[in-house]
């Protein structure tokens, strides 16, 4: 599950590209050539000539607050910083029975043990995977639009858009990237066969990815997003626990978010790409990752914690 696609069509993010209004080429060409650099140089000479130098910035100007280090960079850079902070504190190692994921944030490491199911467990699920193929005609539009992270499905439940919830969307993209890194490391150590490698009757809807079936990346990432979005809603509530209409709204949203995550994971089984077991482990890994990410809340020197704080503020 790629973390780089899925934003296609969200044109609201593209309007900053190139700062077109500041372009030196459009106006320069109309005025007879690329003279803007020379014009700026001559203007500078006029403005600063015979003016005494002054160094430093008045308090409150851009660049004088610690927060500006994160606010001043692009969403892609913030995502890289937040991903590095989280992944840098995690390791994935092989064990005698599978792998373990270690979150080393804090004084006491947290460990998730991922055990390899016996070969018979996968073989026993082949009839279930084959039976799910009857849903392919109905589910094909969902399956292909969910090949990579697609915020449109989550925006159908919550009012997500680049104008009013940009940090929430950044948080979702970053969490998806983090989950993908961890999942792919687990897959590389486990290297378990896809359903179509065990039975020619599966005939998947598209060519399976050339890496381990277990655990399911789609199940991990989608369930992690469901947990994160629900927590943002809970964090924004003026009362704990939420009450009144807000409580009902959060409750209904939670049900739909979890159902959507389950549907995305099941669609991978319908497509013949995964076993149900892959999704079960994906959910367990998502719970572990959610608690790992939760440990960054309130840490202003942690990029993911900073992003979480700003995302939560969008729902208050």
Buried (B, 14 or more C-beta within 10 A) or exposed (E): BEBEEBBEEBEEEEEEEEEEEEEEEEEBEEEEEEBBEEEEEEEEEEEEEEEEEEEEEEEEEEEEEEEEEBEEEEBEEBBBBBBEBBBEBBBBEEEEEBBBBBBBBEEEEBEBEBEBBEEEEBEEBBEEBBEBBEBBEEBBEBBEEBBBBBBEBBBEBBEBBBEEBBBBBBBBBBBBBBBBBBBBBBBEBBEBBBBBEBBEEBEBBEEBEEBBBBBBBBBBBBBBBBBBBBBBBBBBBEEEEBEEEBEEBBEEBBEBBBEBBBBBBBBBBBBBBBBBBBBBBBBBBBBBBBEBBBBBBEBEEBBBBBBBBBBBEBBE
